[in-house]
Amino acid sequence: MTSRTVALDATLHHYLMDIGVTEHPVMRALREFTATHRLAKMQIAPEQGQFMGWLAQLIGARRYLEIGVFTGYSALAVALAMTDGQ
């Protein structure tokens, strides 16, 4: 898994994760499971998933198509953030 999106020192990265990233329990479980996979470096970082979800909310996405899903972390992030279609 990608552990960091940008190059930050450890203190700033921990701060970002503590105050800036809210991860659904299912997303956390999926991320931890994927971390054991031999190709785990293909997974996005938690802050990237949160950013993708924020973008989906911002544009009011009601449909989403992701090509090339690894274990589904980014797709789950967007699906959980999308509007309910009302």
Backbone as CSV, one residue per row, in Angstrom:
resi,resn,N_x,N_y,N_z,CA_x,CA_y,CA_z,C_x,C_y,C_z
1,MET,0.834,-1.172,0.000,0.000,0.000,0.000,0.877,1.233,0.000
2,THR,0.423,2.247,-0.668,1.079,3.526,-0.598,0.823,4.078,0.788
3,SER,1.882,4.331,1.530,1.674,4.786,2.906,1.519,6.294,3.005
4,ARG,2.009,7.015,1.993,1.919,8.469,2.021,1.703,9.005,0.624
5,THR,0.887,10.054,0.541,0.617,10.679,-0.739,1.716,11.649,-1.106
6,VAL,2.155,12.423,-0.147,3.203,13.415,-0.369,4.298,13.210,0.652
7,ALA,5.451,13.762,0.345,6.595,13.617,1.253,6.457,14.588,2.425
8,LEU,6.056,14.070,3.568,5.946,14.851,4.794,6.820,14.200,5.848
9,ASP,7.275,14.996,6.811,7.999,14.356,7.897,6.995,13.564,8.743
10,ALA,7.477,12.698,9.580,6.619,11.780,10.331,5.614,12.510,11.215
11,THR,6.042,13.589,11.865,5.151,14.331,12.752,3.977,14.928,11.995
12,LEU,4.248,15.570,10.873,3.195,16.182,10.081,2.270,15.124,9.472
13,HIS,2.835,14.003,9.054,2.013,12.922,8.496,1.062,12.365,9.556
14,HIS,1.547,12.139,10.770,0.683,11.649,11.847,-0.422,12.659,12.159
15,TYR,-0.084,13.942,12.145,-1.084,14.980,12.377,-2.166,14.932,11.294
16,LEU,-1.754,14.829,10.047,-2.701,14.741,8.936,-3.625,13.547,9.112
17,MET,-3.076,12.416,9.455,-3.885,11.213,9.616,-4.830,11.334,10.814
18,ASP,-4.381,11.975,11.895,-5.210,12.092,13.095,-6.378,13.045,12.910
19,ILE,-6.162,14.180,12.245,-7.227,15.171,12.160,-7.890,15.241,10.786
20,GLY,-7.249,14.695,9.775,-7.762,14.886,8.426,-8.376,13.676,7.758
21,VAL,-8.202,12.507,8.321,-8.683,11.301,7.655,-9.648,10.556,8.574
22,THR,-10.868,10.381,8.078,-11.871,9.581,8.768,-12.132,8.365,7.896
23,GLU,-11.854,7.200,8.427,-11.932,5.982,7.633,-13.052,5.078,8.161
24,HIS,-13.946,4.695,7.280,-15.029,3.762,7.618,-14.391,2.449,8.099
25,PRO,-14.996,1.772,9.085,-14.418,0.521,9.589,-14.199,-0.537,8.497
26,VAL,-15.088,-0.608,7.529,-14.915,-1.575,6.437,-13.703,-1.188,5.577
27,MET,-13.520,0.100,5.367,-12.358,0.560,4.588,-11.057,0.233,5.318
28,ARG,-11.057,0.450,6.627,-9.855,0.138,7.416,-9.539,-1.359,7.333
29,ALA,-10.561,-2.191,7.478,-10.357,-3.640,7.403,-9.835,-4.043,6.026
30,LEU,-10.385,-3.460,4.974,-9.924,-3.765,3.622,-8.480,-3.313,3.421
31,ARG,-8.149,-2.119,3.915,-6.781,-1.602,3.774,-5.790,-2.496,4.518
32,GLU,-6.148,-2.914,5.719,-5.256,-3.778,6.499,-5.110,-5.155,5.860
33,PHE,-6.204,-5.679,5.306,-6.134,-6.956,4.605,-5.242,-6.833,3.362
34,THR,-5.440,-5.783,2.606,-4.670,-5.577,1.375,-3.190,-5.380,1.673
35,ALA,-2.864,-4.819,2.814,-1.464,-4.588,3.183,-0.678,-5.893,3.267
36,THR,-1.365,-7.021,3.428,-0.682,-8.312,3.502,-0.438,-8.926,2.121
37,HIS,-1.003,-8.330,1.092,-0.873,-8.850,-0.274,0.504,-8.510,-0.832
38,ARG,1.049,-9.376,-1.669,2.381,-9.136,-2.224,2.432,-7.916,-3.149
39,LEU,1.305,-7.480,-3.675,1.247,-6.292,-4.529,0.583,-5.116,-3.810
40,ALA,0.709,-5.070,-2.496,0.030,-4.054,-1.691,0.398,-2.631,-2.087
41,LYS,1.538,-2.436,-2.707,1.952,-1.082,-3.097,1.016,-0.467,-4.138
42,MET,0.142,-1.271,-4.731,-0.799,-0.761,-5.728,-1.985,-0.031,-5.097
43,GLN,-2.204,-0.222,-3.810,-3.343,0.401,-3.138,-3.052,1.863,-2.836
44,ILE,-4.096,2.687,-2.914,-3.934,4.097,-2.588,-3.855,4.292,-1.086
45,ALA,-3.340,5.430,-0.670,-3.243,5.771,0.748,-4.608,6.239,1.272
46,PRO,-4.835,6.148,2.581,-6.124,6.551,3.150,-6.503,8.000,2.816
47,GLU,-5.535,8.900,2.836,-5.866,10.292,2.531,-6.255,10.472,1.067
48,GLN,-5.738,9.637,0.190,-6.152,9.678,-1.213,-7.599,9.201,-1.353
49,GLY,-7.950,8.154,-0.620,-9.327,7.658,-0.644,-10.295,8.702,-0.126
50,GLN,-9.909,9.377,0.951,-10.775,10.421,1.496,-10.924,11.561,0.496
51,PHE,-9.850,11.908,-0.187,-9.913,12.973,-1.188,-10.838,12.576,-2.344
52,MET,-10.744,11.334,-2.794,-11.625,10.870,-3.870,-13.093,10.922,-3.433
53,GLY,-13.366,10.534,-2.194,-14.726,10.609,-1.670,-15.217,12.043,-1.587
54,TRP,-14.347,12.937,-1.163,-14.702,14.348,-1.080,-15.042,14.903,-2.457
55,LEU,-14.254,14.526,-3.462,-14.541,14.981,-4.825,-15.896,14.460,-5.307
56,ALA,-16.202,13.216,-4.996,-17.502,12.639,-5.381,-18.649,13.408,-4.736
57,GLN,-18.488,13.766,-3.468,-19.511,14.559,-2.784,-19.603,15.959,-3.385
58,LEU,-18.471,16.548,-3.671,-18.421,17.906,-4.197,-19.187,18.041,-5.504
59,ILE,-19.049,17.068,-6.380,-19.725,17.150,-7.682,-21.102,16.490,-7.662
60,GLY,-21.476,15.913,-6.528,-22.788,15.269,-6.423,-22.878,14.014,-7.274
61,ALA,-21.807,13.249,-7.328,-21.768,12.042,-8.160,-22.871,11.069,-7.777
62,ARG,-23.550,10.562,-8.792,-24.577,9.538,-8.575,-24.186,8.230,-9.247
63,ARG,-23.220,8.286,-10.145,-22.696,7.089,-10.808,-21.176,7.169,-10.812
64,TYR,-20.546,5.999,-10.812,-19.087,5.952,-10.735,-18.605,4.675,-11.416
65,LEU,-17.648,4.801,-12.272,-17.062,3.648,-12.949,-15.556,3.714,-12.754
66,GLU,-15.016,2.682,-12.171,-13.575,2.627,-11.962,-13.029,1.450,-12.759
67,ILE,-12.063,1.727,-13.581,-11.423,0.700,-14.396,-10.101,0.316,-13.728
68,GLY,-9.863,-0.945,-13.570,-8.603,-1.410,-13.002,-8.614,-1.447,-11.487
69,VAL,-9.655,-1.983,-10.894,-9.763,-2.072,-9.437,-8.815,-3.153,-8.919
70,PHE,-8.066,-2.831,-7.870,-7.168,-3.806,-7.253,-7.955,-4.619,-6.226
71,THR,-8.160,-4.095,-5.031,-9.016,-4.781,-4.062,-10.264,-3.970,-3.733
72,GLY,-10.403,-2.819,-4.343,-11.632,-2.054,-4.215,-11.630,-0.927,-3.207
73,TYR,-10.490,-0.582,-2.639,-10.447,0.459,-1.613,-10.915,1.802,-2.169
74,SER,-10.409,2.215,-3.309,-10.801,3.514,-3.867,-12.259,3.498,-4.321
75,ALA,-12.702,2.394,-4.892,-14.104,2.282,-5.297,-15.027,2.349,-4.078
76,LEU,-14.632,1.725,-2.994,-15.409,1.767,-1.759,-15.442,3.177,-1.193
77,ALA,-14.318,3.873,-1.235,-14.265,5.251,-0.732,-15.255,6.137,-1.465
78,VAL,-15.320,6.006,-2.773,-16.236,6.823,-3.563,-17.680,6.366,-3.342
79,ALA,-17.917,5.082,-3.323,-19.282,4.561,-3.129,-19.870,5.017,-1.797
80,LEU,-19.076,4.995,-0.751,-19.566,5.426,0.562,-19.841,6.934,0.613
81,ALA,-19.170,7.684,-0.230,-19.322,9.139,-0.230,-20.402,9.640,-1.162
82,MET,-20.845,8.809,-2.087,-21.809,9.256,-3.088,-23.175,9.532,-2.480
83,THR,-23.917,10.414,-3.160,-25.267,10.726,-2.715,-26.149,9.506,-2.916
84,ASP,-27.274,9.486,-2.249,-28.162,8.341,-2.346,-29.088,8.395,-3.553
85,GLY,-28.912,9.372,-4.445,-29.676,9.438,-5.681,-30.954,10.231,-5.581
86,GLN,-31.171,10.909,-4.498,-32.402,11.704,-4.345,-32.210,13.103,-4.854
